[in-house]
């Protein structure tokens, strides 16, 4: 699962030239995982510096670093 979430983020960054982020809910839907599993993995990815998080108009958005 860790690589699948990072892979989803990286693919989306490539499609949007890293100008649009993903929400945790959209990551859950695309990966088929629960929100708790996705949040745990996102925390690990953030701590290792592989993703960045920004505040969007409707909540937090996850970007590739």
CORSULLIN-V136463 format. One record per backbone hydrogen bond with DSSP energy under -0.5 kcal/mol. NH is the residue of the N-H (numbers start at 1). CO is the residue of the C=O. If there is no record, write none. Layout:
NH,CO  NH,CO
//
This chain:
5,1  6,2  7,3  8,4  9,5  10,6  11,7  12,8  13,9  14,10  15,11  16,12  17,13  18,13  19,16  22,62  27,23  28,24  29,25  30,26  31,27  32,28  33,28  38,34  39,35  40,36  41,37  42,38  43,39  44,40  45,41  46,42  47,43  48,44  49,46  50,45  51,45  52,63  54,61  56,54  56,59  59,56  61,54  62,22  63,52  65,50
//
